[in-house]
Amino acid sequence: MFLFNGREAHSRSFVKAVSWRVLGSIDTFLLSLLFTRNVGAAGAIATTEVLTKMFLYYFHERVWAGISWGLSGDTGQTAEAPKASNT
């Protein structure tokens, strides 16, 4: 699969993903603190955000896994399961 044969090592990709998530959570915490002026509320929002965004990302990826648009050999239609053979 082309996603796994890049220039980067898997460990580098994983560390980049974690650092991006940490940066995003810090941003959410700071914005929440700015709007609420409450450290507890900001922490609760940032913690909840981590969990909900992981779920939403997974759901988003699964939906896109079923869409063939933009892939090599694209016919512009969604992917279909292969038909069973009667042999």
N, C-alpha and C positions, 0 to 999 in steps of 0.2 A: 504494500500500500504506500502511495507516494507521501503520505503524511509522516511516515516513520523512517523515511530514507533521506533525511536532510543533512545539512552541514553540522548541525548542533547535536551534541550528545543528549540522550534522554534526561540525564541528570541536570543539564543546563536548562532545558525546557521546563522541567519541574520546578527548579529554583526560581526561574523567571515567573512562572504562574503563581507561586506562593508569594513572591515579592510584590507582584501586581495586586494580588488579593489583599495583602497587608496594607499597601498604599491606599487602595480603595476604601478599606475599613477605617483607616486613619482619617481620610477625607470625610467619610460619613460621620465619624465621631466628632470631628471639629465643626462641621456644618450643623450637626444636631446640637452641639454645645452652644454655638453661636445663636441659634434660634430659640433654644429652651433655657439657656443659662443654668442648666442643671446637669451636673456630672453624671448622676445616676441615670437620668433619662437618656442622656447622650450615649452612655455605655450600653443601656438596654437596646436602644435603636441600632447601634453599631453591631451588637451581638446578633440581634434578630436579622439584620441585613446580611450578615455572613451566611446564615443558614438558608434564608429565603433565596438568595442569589445563587447558591450552589444548586438548589432544587430547580430554580428557573432555568439555569444554564443547562442542566442535564435534560430537562424537558425540551428546551429549544434545540439542542443537538439531536435528540431523538426525532423530532419533527423534521428537521432538515435532512436526516438520514433517509427519509422516505421520499425526498424530492430530488429528481434527477437533473433539474434545470441547472445549467452551468457546468456540468461534468463533461469530461471527454466523451465523445460519441453521443452527446446529448441530442435527443430527438424532440425535445420540448415537452415531453410527457412525463408523468410521474412513473416511478419504477413499478413494475408489475412482477408478481411471482411467476416463476416458470411454470408452464402447463405440464401436467402429468402425462407421461407416455403410457400407451396401452400395450406395450410389447412385453 
